[in-house]
Amino acid sequence: MLMRALVLLDLTMESLLSRFGNTLRNQPGQPARHKAHHSAWLLLSQEVNTCFDSQSQREMAKRTFSSLEAFLIFLLVIMTVITVALLTLLFVTSGTIENHKDSGNHWFSTTQGSTTTQSPSTTQTPGFPSFQNFSGYYIGVGRADCTGQVSDINLMGYGKTGQNAQGLLTRLFSRAFILADPDGSNRMAFVSVELCMISQRLRLEVLKRLESKYGSLYRRDNVILSGIHTHSGPAGFFQYTLYVLASEGFSNRTFQYIVSGIVKSIDIAHTNLKPGKILINKGNVANVQINRSPSSYLQNPQSERARYSSNTDKEMLVLKLVDLNGEDLGLISWFAIHPVSMNNTNHLVNSDNMGYAAYLFEQEKNKGYLPGQGPFVAGFASSNLGDVSPNILGPHCINTGETCDNDKSTCPNGGPSVCMASGPGRDMFESTQIIGRTIYQKAKELYASASQEVTGPVLAAHQWVNMTDVSVQLNATHTVKTCKPALGYSFAAGTTDGVSGLNITQGTTEGDPFWDTLRDQLLGKPSQEITECQKPKPILLHTGELTKPQPWHPDIVDVQMVTLGSLAIAAIPGEFTTMSGRRFREAIKKEFALYGMKDMTVVISGLSNVYTHYITTYEEYQAQRYEAASTIYGPHTLSAYIQLFRALAKAIATDTVANMSSGPEPPFFKNLIPSLIPNIPDRTPIGKHFGDVLQSAKPEYRVTHQTFLTVEKYEDSIADWQILYNDASWETRFYWHKGLLGLSNSTIHWHIPDTAHPGIYRIRYFGHNRKQELLKPAVILAFEGISSPFEVVTT
């Protein structure tokens, strides 16, 4: 994840001008008939009214900071510190701040993404299946919407100031897979969530709700929550100060919707449990990845690198889930790639390339259903993606076109801020589709040919660990320790997937007097202990020694592993680099073999349970590129994780999990900085009403023209309108344009595919506006806008 380059610099006045926005209401509808392809364009927009308009793609930033700008940054930091200090004095309990009051689904529906089976009531514990002996597992799958806000909230991932959500490209879903032994004695729940990562606060709240509903059935040891790592999802669901500041505050509204969506997906999977089988397959995916830190990779021993044909892991692992009759239930796949095909100029909430792969697979299997609906659930989960980019054309200087694939990722003219990588498409939308479709096609191939059955018990092990104080036994004579968290200078550089704009380069191994002095004056000087422990990292932010208003980084981290027969799923609380993942898998496999579990397949499930940035190898750490500067627990972090997970593997293999200590329980902070993005009432222009059409659709559109939220076709046979596309469809885009004094526009684009049937269509918008009367609480009111009918014709 590319956090904001220097978090204190991000709380600008610009960020204070955002507000909470409207999300399109889910529409019940009939089965979808078409898929995305080439397009013609049609526009529908809404002013918190409705109009039709087009929107061009914004350019990436192309500048470095001058001396004057550096001075202005200094002034901005001072103002920021004052702001943070005031906020510290004005803590608002998360359950009582104003934007936390709305717990209903006025603005954010969580019903669209569910399968056709109803989830159980939250007021009672659902009945468990009647278990019996058979060969296989009980399998349940479920999907639920967890989109949250689509306006007036930061997008999480790039850490770019001003990259707030301004609409919706695709909805975000939580996909749950419950796998249980035939006798019901043990089970696991794996949940792939279309977020940048899982926060500790999310996991703790989900586990709390599951316990209140199911008792001890779903626990910290057998529930894995894994983020796919899209950089185009909402922020605001964290509790540690660095992430809260980067999110411009905590948004309880988005937090609650994400939690509810995750729990609902598990509810649905639980209800859907039925006897079935699991088949496993593996295969390489070509032409979708590059290593974005190849010079760091080369720091690893040549003898180790010689064992591998590539500096990225190309293998995809697929689990095929079917019932006892061979009917398809779902798919889980793991693959190492950063979902950053959508770059940091994007403002539309979406699930990026991995989400697009899931979208295509589910559309293929759920024929006759709208996106986000239907019984088949496809989860495309993250793996050791730390140094893996989908921008396969590589980094180039955007001002000259020359390559900047060097150890500093900098250009002769313009420095690091103009060294950017790009994907294979003409724009980020096409790049997302190209990469996502290739991933989908390989998953489809592996799914179809899967024949090796997974058998064996479901086992799980979990510990909470203080990652700031782990003693690592490197060999018989040498012991080292992990460190209190800290971020290095190259963290502030960003990566070639998303540069920071600061004139700081990757590979920085010495501090800068200006930034060091500024940090020391504002935050205090890093201790000698943390400075020595983190070497050769030059410390920019000594987050492990910053505790106000809350700790800036987690100390207590989850380590967790679940086995299904000969498959071990390791829940990693961060981003392993390619070689880190290889070393980890090899070590865990050897540990299992040492205690009698031969030929285990170990899969890394990244971004799981709590976020702790990156994990490089010791050798990569010495180069201090972005990933190493973001390895917060120091140079021996990977060795510590290998040691900890080896202990889990041994406990599972020797049936001694019950003897393991649970470890120190993580905190759940109740007092968090509230959102810095204010709520303001919505207004209409004089003489207008919410839902008024400002610009009508043209009477006719041709399929072959390029065009741009429910989209409905009039069917003579039923004398009514039938929904063909919704806001989860890739063919639709929803833009929200913020205006002044509560005035705003929303724009709906429908990219008409060349498979669209000729006929009469219309577009409907379902919005909400915030009304505030003097001395009265704000209320949310619904309204609707409908375009004039228009005809789609063939050429």
C-alpha positions in Angstrom: 0.0 0.0 0.0 1.3 3.4 -0.8 0.4 5.4 2.3 0.5 9.2 2.1 4.2 10.2 1.7 4.3 12.1 4.9 1.0 11.7 6.8 1.1 15.1 8.5 1.2 16.8 5.1 -2.1 15.4 4.0 -4.5 17.1 6.2 -4.9 20.1 3.9 -7.7 22.5 3.8 -8.7 20.9 0.5 -9.5 17.7 2.2 -11.8 19.5 4.6 -14.1 20.5 1.8 -15.3 17.0 1.0 -18.6 15.6 2.3 -20.4 12.3 2.6 -22.1 11.5 -0.7 -24.8 9.4 -2.2 -24.6 5.8 -3.3 -27.0 4.4 -5.9 -29.7 2.4 -4.3 -29.7 -1.3 -5.4 -32.5 -2.2 -7.7 -34.3 -5.5 -7.8 -34.4 -6.7 -11.3 -34.6 -9.3 -13.9 -31.6 -11.4 -15.2 -28.9 -9.6 -17.1 -28.4 -10.6 -20.7 -25.3 -8.9 -21.9 -21.6 -8.5 -21.0 -19.2 -5.5 -21.4 -17.4 -5.1 -24.7 -16.9 -2.2 -27.2 -19.1 0.7 -26.4 -21.1 3.6 -27.6 -21.8 6.4 -25.2 -24.8 7.7 -23.4 -24.8 10.0 -20.5 -27.2 10.5 -17.6 -26.5 12.8 -14.8 -28.1 14.1 -11.7 -27.8 17.4 -9.9 -28.4 15.8 -6.9 -30.7 16.4 -10.0 -30.1 14.5 -13.3 -28.2 15.4 -16.4 -26.0 13.7 -19.1 -22.5 14.7 -19.6 -19.0 13.2 -20.3 -15.9 13.3 -18.2 -12.3 13.2 -19.3 -9.4 11.3 -17.6 -7.1 13.5 -15.5 -3.4 13.7 -15.9 -1.0 12.3 -13.4 1.0 14.9 -11.4 4.2 15.9 -13.2 6.1 18.2 -10.9 8.6 18.3 -8.1 8.8 20.7 -5.1 10.6 24.0 -5.4 12.2 25.7 -2.4 9.2 27.9 -2.1 6.9 24.9 -2.1 9.0 23.2 0.5 8.6 26.4 2.7 4.9 26.3 2.2 4.8 22.6 3.1 6.6 23.6 6.3 3.9 26.1 7.1 1.2 23.5 6.2 2.8 21.0 8.6 2.6 23.6 11.4 -1.1 24.2 10.7 -1.7 20.5 10.6 0.0 19.8 13.9 -2.3 22.5 15.5 -5.3 20.8 13.9 -4.3 17.4 15.1 -3.6 18.8 18.6 -7.1 20.3 18.7 -8.7 17.1 17.5 -6.8 15.2 20.2 -8.5 17.4 22.8 -11.9 16.9 21.0 -12.0 13.1 20.8 -15.4 11.9 19.9 -16.5 8.4 20.8 -16.9 6.5 17.6 -20.4 5.4 18.5 -21.7 9.0 19.2 -20.2 11.3 16.5 -22.8 12.7 14.2 -21.9 10.8 11.1 -22.2 7.5 13.0 -25.9 7.8 13.8 -27.3 6.4 10.5 -27.0 2.6 10.9 -29.7 1.9 8.4 -29.2 1.4 4.6 -30.5 4.8 3.6 -27.4 5.5 1.4 -25.7 2.2 1.2 -27.6 -1.0 0.4 -26.0 -4.2 1.5 -28.6 -6.4 -0.1 -27.7 -6.4 -3.8 -24.7 -8.7 -3.5 -26.4 -11.5 -1.7 -27.1 -14.9 -3.3 -30.7 -16.0 -3.7 -30.7 -17.7 -0.3 -31.9 -15.4 2.5 -29.4 -14.8 5.3 -30.5 -15.8 8.8 -31.9 -13.2 11.2 -29.4 -11.4 13.3 -31.6 -12.0 16.3 -31.3 -15.8 16.5 -28.7 -18.4 15.9 -29.5 -20.3 12.6 -29.9 -24.0 12.8 -26.8 -26.0 11.9 -26.9 -28.6 9.1 -27.6 -32.2 9.9 -24.0 -33.6 9.6 -23.4 -37.1 8.4 -20.4 -39.1 7.2 -19.5 -38.8 3.5 -16.3 -38.2 1.5 -15.7 -34.5 1.1 -16.7 -31.4 3.0 -19.7 -29.4 3.9 -19.4 -26.3 1.7 -21.2 -23.0 1.9 -20.7 -19.8 -0.2 -22.1 -16.3 0.2 -21.7 -12.9 -1.2 -22.8 -9.5 0.2 -22.3 -5.9 -0.7 -19.8 -3.9 1.4 -19.3 -0.8 -0.8 -19.9 1.8 1.8 -19.5 5.5 0.8 -18.8 6.4 -2.8 -18.3 10.1 -2.2 -16.6 12.4 0.3 -14.2 9.7 1.6 -10.6 9.0 0.6 -9.7 6.1 -1.6 -7.4 3.8 0.3 -4.1 2.7 -1.2 -2.1 5.4 -3.0 -2.2 7.9 -0.2 -2.6 10.8 -2.7 -4.0 14.0 -1.3 -7.3 14.8 -3.0 -7.9 11.3 -4.3 -11.4 11.2 -2.8 -14.2 9.0 -4.0 -16.4 10.8 -6.5 -18.6 8.0 -7.8 -18.9 4.3 -8.6 -17.5 2.0 -11.3 -18.2 -1.3 -9.6 -19.7 -2.3 -6.3 -17.4 -4.0 -3.7 -18.3 -7.4 -2.3 -17.4 -9.6 0.5 -17.2 -13.3 -0.6 -17.4 -15.9 2.1 -16.5 -19.6 1.9 -17.2 -22.0 4.7 -15.6 -25.4 4.6 -16.5 -28.0 7.3 -15.6 -31.6 8.1 -18.3 -34.2 7.2 -19.0 -34.8 10.9 -19.1 -31.1 11.7 -16.3 -31.3 14.2 -14.2 -28.6 12.6 -14.8 -25.8 10.1 -13.2 -22.7 8.6 -14.5 -19.5 7.0 -12.3 -17.8 4.4 -13.6 -14.4 3.4 -12.2 -12.4 0.5 -13.1 -8.8 0.8 -12.8 -6.2 -2.0 -11.0 -3.7 0.1 -7.4 -2.5 0.2 -6.7 -4.5 3.3 -8.3 -5.7 6.5 -7.9 -3.5 9.5 -7.6 -4.9 13.0 -10.7 -3.0 14.0 -12.7 -4.6 11.2 -11.6 -8.1 12.3 -12.3 -7.6 16.0 -15.8 -6.2 15.3 -16.6 -9.1 12.8 -15.5 -11.7 15.4 -17.5 -10.0 18.1 -20.7 -10.1 16.0 -20.1 -13.7 14.9 -19.6 -14.7 18.6 -22.9 -13.1 19.6 -24.7 -14.9 16.8 -23.0 -18.3 16.6 -21.3 -18.7 19.9 -17.9 -20.5 19.5 -18.6 -21.8 16.0 -16.7 -19.0 14.1 -13.6 -17.8 16.0 -10.3 -16.0 15.7 -8.5 -19.3 14.8 -10.9 -20.5 12.0 -12.0 -17.2 10.4 -9.6 -15.6 7.9 -10.5 -12.1 6.5 -8.4 -11.2 3.5 -8.4 -8.0 1.4 -7.9 -8.2 -2.4 -5.9 -5.0 -2.2 -7.8 -2.8 -4.6 -6.5 0.8 -4.3 -9.9 2.2 -5.3 -12.0 1.3 -2.2 -13.0 3.6 0.6 -10.7 4.4 3.6 -11.8 5.4 7.1 -12.1 2.0 8.8 -8.9 1.9 10.8 -8.0 2.6 14.4 -4.2 3.2 14.4 -3.3 6.9 14.0 -1.2 6.7 10.9 -4.0 5.0 9.0 -6.6 7.3 10.5 -4.7 10.4 9.5 -4.2 9.0 6.0 -7.9 8.4 5.8 -8.6 12.0 7.0 -10.5 10.6 10.0 -12.5 7.5 11.0 -15.8 7.0 9.2 -18.1 4.9 11.3 -20.7 4.8 8.5 -18.3 3.1 6.1 -16.9 0.9 8.9 -20.4 -0.3 9.9 -21.4 -1.1 6.3 -18.2 -3.1 5.7 -18.6 -5.0 8.9 -22.3 -5.7 8.1 -21.4 -6.9 4.6 -18.7 -9.2 5.8 -20.9 -10.7 8.5 -23.8 -11.1 6.0 -21.7 -12.9 3.5 -20.7 -15.4 6.3 -24.4 -15.7 7.3 -25.4 -16.6 3.7 -22.5 -19.1 3.4 -23.5 -20.7 6.7 -27.1 -21.0 5.6 -26.0 -22.5 2.2 -23.9 -25.3 3.7 -24.3 -28.6 1.8 -22.2 -31.7 1.1 -19.6 -31.3 -1.6 -16.1 -31.8 -2.8 -13.0 -29.6 -3.2 -10.7 -29.9 -6.2 -7.4 -28.2 -6.5 -5.4 -27.1 -9.5 -2.4 -24.8 -10.3 -1.1 -23.1 -13.3 1.0 -20.1 -14.5 -0.5 -16.8 -15.6 1.5 -15.1 -18.3 1.8 -11.5 -19.4 0.2 -9.7 -16.4 3.0 -9.0 -14.0 6.4 -7.3 -13.6 8.6 -6.8 -10.6 8.4 -3.1 -9.7 11.6 -3.3 -7.6 13.9 -5.5 -9.7 17.1 -4.1 -8.3 15.9 -5.1 -4.8 15.2 -8.6 -6.0 18.7 -8.8 -7.3 20.0 -8.3 -3.7 19.0 -11.8 -3.0 21.7 -14.5 -3.3 22.3 -15.5 -6.9 22.1 -19.2 -6.0 18.6 -18.6 -4.6 17.5 -16.6 -7.7 18.8 -19.3 -10.0 16.2 -21.7 -8.7 13.4 -19.6 -10.2 12.7 -18.6 -13.8 11.1 -15.2 -13.0 11.4 -12.4 -10.5 7.6 -12.7 -9.8 5.5 -15.7 -8.8 3.3 -16.5 -11.8 1.5 -19.5 -10.3 -2.2 -19.3 -9.6 -3.8 -21.8 -7.2 -7.5 -22.6 -7.7 -10.0 -24.4 -5.4 -13.0 -25.7 -7.3 -16.0 -26.1 -5.0 -18.8 -28.4 -6.2 -21.7 -30.3 -4.5 -21.9 -34.1 -4.5 -23.6 -34.1 -7.9 -20.8 -32.1 -9.4 -22.8 -28.8 -9.6 -20.7 -25.7 -9.4 -20.8 -23.8 -6.0 -17.8 -21.5 -6.1 -14.1 -20.8 -6.6 -11.3 -19.5 -4.5 -8.1 -18.5 -6.2 -4.9 -17.0 -5.0 -2.5 -15.0 -7.2 0.2 -12.4 -6.6 -0.6 -9.1 -8.3 -1.2 -5.6 -7.2 -4.7 -4.3 -8.1 -3.3 -1.0 -9.3 -4.4 -1.0 -12.9 -6.6 1.9 -11.9 -4.1 4.6 -11.2 -4.0 7.4 -8.7 -6.0 9.8 -11.0 -9.0 7.6 -10.5 -11.9 8.8 -8.3 -14.4 5.9 -8.9 -14.9 3.2 -6.3 -14.1 -0.2 -7.9 -12.4 -3.5 -7.3 -9.7 -3.2 -10.0 -8.2 -6.1 -12.0 -8.8 -8.9 -9.4 -12.4 -7.7 -8.9 -12.9 -7.6 -12.7 -11.7 -11.2 -12.9 -14.3 -12.2 -10.2 -17.0 -10.2 -12.0 -16.3 -12.0 -15.3 -16.3 -15.5 -13.6 -19.5 -14.9 -11.8 -21.2 -13.5 -14.8 -20.1 -16.6 -16.7 -21.5 -19.0 -14.0 -24.6 -16.9 -13.0 -26.2 -16.6 -16.4 -29.5 -14.8 -16.2 -28.5 -12.8 -13.1 -27.5 -9.2 -12.6 -23.9 -8.6 -11.4 -23.5 -9.3 -7.7 -26.4 -11.8 -7.8 -26.7 -15.5 -8.4 -25.6 -18.6 -6.4 -22.1 -19.1 -7.7 -19.4 -17.1 -5.8 -15.9 -16.5 -7.1 -13.2 -15.2 -4.8 -9.9 -13.9 -6.3 -7.7 -13.4 -3.3 -4.3 -11.8 -2.8 -1.0 -13.5 -2.2 2.7 -12.4 -2.0 2.2 -9.3 -4.2 4.5 -6.9 -2.4 6.8 -6.1 -5.4 4.4 -7.2 -8.2 2.8 -4.7 -10.5 0.2 -5.2 -13.3 1.6 -2.2 -15.2 3.6 -4.4 -17.6 4.8 -1.7 -19.9 7.1 -0.7 -17.1 8.3 2.6 -15.7 9.1 5.5 -18.1 9.7 9.2 -17.7 6.4 10.6 -18.7 8.0 13.8 -19.9 10.6 12.2 -22.2 9.5 8.6 -22.8 12.8 7.1 -21.7 13.0 4.2 -19.3 13.5 4.9 -15.6 13.8 1.3 -14.5 16.8 2.0 -12.2 17.5 1.5 -8.5 16.3 5.0 -7.7 13.2 5.1 -10.1 14.1 8.6 -11.0 14.4 10.6 -14.3 17.2 12.9 -15.4 14.7 15.7 -15.9 11.9 15.8 -13.4 13.2 13.4 -10.8 11.1 10.6 -9.2 7.8 12.3 -9.6 7.7 11.7 -13.4 8.9 8.1 -13.3 5.6 6.1 -13.7 4.7 2.7 -14.9 1.7 2.0 -17.2 -0.5 -0.9 -18.1 -1.2 -2.5 -21.5 -4.4 -0.5 -22.3 -5.1 2.8 -23.9 -6.2 4.0 -20.4 -6.6 2.7 -16.9 -10.0 1.2 -17.6 -8.8 -0.8 -20.6 -5.7 -1.9 -18.7 -7.9 -3.1 -15.8 -10.0 -5.1 -18.3 -7.0 -6.6 -20.1 -5.2 -7.7 -16.9 -8.4 -8.9 -15.2 -9.6 -10.8 -18.2 -6.3 -12.7 -18.5 -6.5 -13.6 -14.9 -10.1 -14.8 -15.3 -9.3 -16.8 -18.4 -6.5 -18.7 -16.6 -8.8 -19.3 -13.6 -11.5 -20.6 -15.9 -9.1 -23.0 -17.5 -7.8 -24.3 -14.2 -11.3 -24.6 -12.8 -12.5 -26.6 -15.8 -9.5 -29.0 -15.7 -9.3 -29.4 -11.9 -9.3 -33.1 -11.0 -7.2 -33.6 -7.8 -9.5 -33.8 -4.8 -8.6 -32.2 -1.5 -9.2 -34.6 1.4 -8.4 -34.5 5.1 -9.4 -32.7 8.3 -10.0 -29.0 8.8 -7.5 -27.8 11.4 -6.6 -24.3 12.5 -4.1 -22.5 14.7 -3.8 -18.8 15.7 -1.8 -16.6 18.0 -1.6 -12.9 18.8 2.0 -11.8 18.9 3.8 -8.6 19.9 5.7 -8.1 16.7 7.9 -5.4 18.3 9.6 -7.9 20.6 10.1 -11.2 18.8 13.5 -13.0 19.4 14.5 -14.8 16.3 16.8 -17.8 16.4 18.7 -17.5 13.1 21.0 -20.4 13.9 22.5 -22.2 16.8 24.6 -19.3 17.9 22.9 -16.2 16.6 19.7 -14.5 17.9 18.2 -11.2 16.6 15.1 -9.2 17.5 12.3 -7.4 15.7 11.9 -3.6 16.2 9.3 -1.1 17.2 7.6 0.1 14.0 9.2 2.7 11.8 8.9 4.0 8.2 11.9 4.9 6.2 12.5 7.8 3.8 11.7 5.7 0.7 8.2 5.1 2.1 7.6 8.8 1.2 8.7 8.2 -2.4 5.9 5.9 -3.3 6.4 3.5 -6.1 6.3 3.6 -9.9 2.6 2.5 -9.7 1.9 5.7 -7.8 4.5 8.3 -7.1 4.2 10.6 -4.1 5.1 13.9 -5.7 7.8 14.6 -3.1 11.3 14.9 -4.3 12.4 11.8 -2.3 13.7 8.8 -4.2 13.4 5.1 -3.6 16.6 3.5 -2.3 17.3 6.4 0.1 19.7 5.1 2.8 20.5 8.4 4.5 18.3 10.9 6.2 17.7 14.5 5.2 18.6 17.3 7.6 15.5 19.4 6.7 13.0 16.5 7.2 14.9 15.1 10.2 14.8 18.5 12.0 11.2 19.1 11.1 10.3 15.6 12.4 12.2 16.1 15.6 10.6 19.4 16.3 7.0 18.2 15.7 7.1 14.6 16.8 10.3 14.2 18.8 13.5 12.5 17.9 13.7 8.7 17.3 15.4 6.9 20.1 18.8 5.4 19.8 17.2 1.9 20.3 14.8 2.2 17.3 17.5 3.9 15.1 20.0 1.1 15.7 17.4 -1.7 15.4 16.0 -0.4 12.1 19.4 0.1 10.3 20.2 0.6 7.5 16.7 2.2 7.3 16.9 6.0 7.7 13.8 6.7 9.9 11.3 9.2 8.6 8.6 8.4 11.1 9.3 6.5 14.3 5.7 5.3 14.5 6.4 2.7 17.2 7.3 5.5 19.6 4.3 7.7 18.8 1.2 7.1 20.9 -0.9 10.2 20.7 -3.8 10.4 20.2 -3.6 6.6 19.8 -0.7 4.3 18.8 0.4 5.0 15.2 1.0 1.4 14.3 -0.1 -2.0 15.7 2.2 -3.9 18.2 -0.1 -6.9 18.5 -0.5 -8.9 15.2 -2.4 -12.0 14.2 -0.6 -15.0 13.0 -3.0 -17.7 11.7 -3.0 -20.9 9.6 -5.7 -23.2 8.5 -5.2 -26.6 6.8 -7.6 -28.5 4.6 -6.0 -31.9 4.3 -2.7 -31.3 2.4 -3.5 -27.6 1.8 -2.2 -25.0 4.3 -3.6 -21.4 4.1 -1.3 -18.9 5.8 -3.0 -15.6 6.7 -0.3 -13.0 6.3 -1.0 -9.6 7.9 0.8 -7.6 5.2 2.5 -7.8 1.8 5.2 -10.3 1.3 7.6 -9.6 -1.6 8.1 -12.4 -4.2 11.2 -13.9 -2.6 9.8 -13.4 0.9 6.9 -15.6 -0.1 9.1 -18.2 -1.7 11.2 -18.5 1.4 8.2 -18.6 3.7 6.4 -21.3 1.7 9.5 -23.5 1.6 10.1 -23.2 5.3 6.5 -24.0 6.3 6.4 -27.0 3.9 9.6 -28.3 5.5 8.2 -27.9 9.0 5.1 -29.8 8.1 7.2 -32.6 6.6 9.4 -32.7 9.6 6.4 -33.7 11.7 4.9 -36.2 9.3 2.7 -34.1 7.1 4.4 -34.7 3.7 3.8 -32.9 0.4 1.8 -30.0 1.8 0.8 -27.2 -0.5 1.3 -23.8 1.3 -0.6 -20.8 0.0 -0.1 -17.3 1.2 -3.3 -15.3 1.7 -2.1 -11.7 1.9 -3.5 -8.6 3.5 -5.2 -10.7 6.2 -6.7 -9.8 9.6 -4.5 -6.7 10.3 -2.3 -4.5 8.2 1.4 -4.1 8.9 2.7 -2.8 5.5 5.4 -4.9 3.7 7.7 -7.8 4.5 10.9 -8.0 2.4 13.9 -10.4 2.7 16.8 -9.3 4.8 18.8 -8.7 1.6 16.1 -6.6 0.0 15.9 -4.6 3.2 19.4 -3.4 2.7 18.5 -1.6 -0.5 15.8 0.4 1.1 13.4 0.8 -1.8 9.8 1.5 -1.0 8.9 -2.0 0.1 11.9 -2.2 2.5 11.3 1.3 3.9 7.8 0.0 4.6 8.9 -3.1 6.4 8.0 -1.6 9.7 9.3 -4.2 12.2 12.9 -4.0 10.9 15.3 -6.2 8.9 14.4 -9.5 10.5 10.6 -9.2 10.1 10.5 -12.1 7.5 12.6 -14.4 9.8 10.2 -13.6 12.7 7.1 -14.5 10.6 8.8 -17.7 9.4 9.6 -18.7 13.0 6.1 -17.9 14.2 4.3 -19.8 11.4 6.6 -22.8 11.8 5.4 -23.0 15.3 1.8 -23.0 14.1 2.6 -25.7 11.5 4.3 -27.8 14.2 1.3 -27.4 16.5 -1.1 -28.5 13.8 1.0 -31.4 12.7 1.5 -32.7 16.3 -2.0 -32.0 17.5 -0.8 -29.6 20.2 -2.7 -26.4 19.2 -4.5 -26.5 22.5 -1.2 -26.1 24.3 -0.3 -22.9 22.5 -0.7 -19.6 24.3 -3.3 -17.3 22.7 -0.9 -14.3 23.2 -1.7 -10.7 24.2 -5.1 -9.6 23.0 -5.1 -6.5 20.7 -6.8 -3.3 21.7 -10.1 -1.9 20.4 -9.9 1.9 20.7 -13.2 3.7 21.3 -12.0 7.2 20.9 -10.9 8.0 17.4 -10.4 11.2 15.3 -13.8 11.7 13.6 -14.0 12.3 9.9 -12.5 15.6 8.8 -14.8 15.6 5.8 -17.9 17.5 6.9 -21.6 16.7 6.3 -23.5 19.6 4.7 -27.1 19.7 3.6 -27.8 19.2 -0.2 -29.5 22.0 -2.1 -31.0 22.5 -5.5 -30.7 25.5 -7.8 -33.5 28.0 -7.8 -36.5 26.5 -9.7 -35.2 23.0 -9.7 -36.1 19.9 -7.7 -34.2 16.7 -6.8 -34.6 14.2 -9.6 -35.1 16.8 -12.4 -33.6 15.8 -15.7 -31.3 18.6 -16.7 -30.3 17.3 -20.1 -32.4 14.6 -21.8 -31.1 11.6 -23.6 -30.9 11.7 -27.4 -33.7 9.9 -29.1 -31.4 7.3 -30.6 -28.0 5.7 -30.0 -26.0 3.4 -32.3 -24.2 0.4 -30.8 -21.0 1.1 -32.6 -20.4 4.5 -31.2 -18.4 4.9 -28.0 -20.7 5.7 -25.2 -21.2 5.8 -21.6 -27.7 3.5 -13.6 -30.2 1.0 -13.7 -30.4 0.6 -17.5 -33.8 -0.7 -18.5 -35.2 -2.0 -21.8 -38.9 -1.9 -22.6 -40.2 -5.4 -23.3 -43.4 -5.5 -25.4 -44.1 -9.1 -24.2 -44.6 -8.0 -20.6 -45.5 -4.4 -21.3 -43.0 -3.2 -18.8 -39.4 -2.2 -18.2 -36.8 -4.8 -17.5 -33.5 -4.1 -15.7 -30.5 -5.2 -17.8 -27.6 -3.4 -16.0 -27.1 -2.1 -12.5 -24.5 -0.1 -10.7 -22.4 -3.3 -10.2 -22.1 -3.7 -14.0 -18.8 -2.9 -15.6 -20.8 -1.2 -18.4 -22.0 1.5 -16.1 -20.2 4.3 -14.3 -21.5 6.7 -11.7 -19.8 10.1 -11.2 -20.5 12.5 -8.4 -19.4 16.1 -9.0 -19.2 18.2 -5.8 -20.4 21.7 -6.1 -20.4 24.6 -3.7 -22.9 25.3 -0.9 -24.5 21.9 -1.1 -25.0 21.9 -4.9 -23.7 18.9 -6.8 -24.2 16.8 -9.9 -24.2 13.1 -10.5 -23.5 11.6 -13.9 -24.3 8.1 -15.1 -22.5 6.7 -18.1 -23.6 3.5 -19.9 -21.1 2.1 -22.2 -23.3 0.3 -24.6 -21.8 -3.1 -25.6 -22.0 -4.3 -29.1 -24.1 -7.2 -27.9 -26.9 -4.9 -26.8 -30.2 -5.8 -28.3 -32.0 -3.1 -30.4 -34.9 -1.5 -28.6 -36.2 1.2 -26.4 -34.2 1.9 -23.2 -34.1 4.3 -20.3 -31.8 5.1 -17.4 -33.1 5.5 -13.8 -31.3 7.1 -10.9 -32.1 6.5 -7.3 -30.5 9.0 -5.0 -30.7 10.5 -1.6 -30.2 14.0 -0.3 -29.3 15.3 3.1 -31.8 17.8 4.6 -30.9 19.9 7.6 -33.3 22.3 9.3 -32.4 24.8 11.9 -32.0 23.1 15.4 -33.2 19.8 14.0 -31.2 16.6 13.3 -30.3 15.9 9.7 -32.5 13.6 7.7 -31.8 11.6 4.5 -34.5 11.7 1.9 -34.9 9.5 -1.2 -35.6 10.8 -4.7 -35.6 9.4 -8.2 -34.6 10.6 -11.7 -35.6 8.9 -15.0 -34.3 9.7 -18.4 -36.5 10.1 -21.4 -36.8 6.9 -23.5 -34.2 6.4 -26.2 -33.6 3.8 -28.9 -30.6 1.6 -29.4 -30.2 0.5 -33.0 -27.7 -1.6 -34.9 -25.6 -0.1 -37.7 
